[in-house]
Amino acid sequence: MGHGDDIDRRGALQRRRSGLREEVELLLGYDAQKCGKWRRMCAMIRLALALCMAAGLTAQAGEAPFTGRFLGTGRACYGMLAVRTQTISWLTTFSQCQAPHKLVEHTDSDGHLRITWRFTRIIPGCRYELISLTHDGGPNQDIGWSVTGYGSEQSYLNDKRAGYKAATPDTMSCYLVREADQKPR
């Protein structure tokens, strides 16, 4: 390969980039006339791209994911909840949940925190599809925590509609204390 091949390759790359740039400019609405009869499609794609870009910027600007280790007490709740950036472990006497998770809800209003995650993998020993961790908003970050496990998405949605006061047979709520060496949220 000689010097001429490198120049040809660079020229092809520049033409490809230029073509892509024109397509993106078209989709983003820099030249609405070129859209012609596809104007609505261009508008929808433009909106989708804008939303994707906004979501990406929001995710980058957001705070670090919540993590922590908590201890449960009592017969059914004795055990541990460990929230990590990629996985959650909720190990109790009657249910053993250790799986990757996806954030469903994160609200922090008037000091009352609620974070809900969905397990992204079904674990045979786990009785829950979703869990919600809450803090009562009190000044002591070591106490005032509770976790609720939901056996189905429908149970979670019913509880949410009822203001998180519904008690269904496939849910379990446990009071938790944060492990002493954990930092505040």
Buried (B, 14 or more C-beta within 10 A) or exposed (E): EEEEEEEEEEEEEEEEEEEEEEEEEBBBBEEEEEBEEEEEEBBEBBEEBEEEEEEEEEEEEEEEEBEBBBBBEEEEBBBBBBBBEEBBBBBBEEBBBBBEBEEBEBEBEEEEBBBBBBBEEEEEEBBBBBBBBBBEEEEEBBEBBBBBBBBBEEBBEBBBEEEEEBEBEBBBBBBBBBBEEEEEB
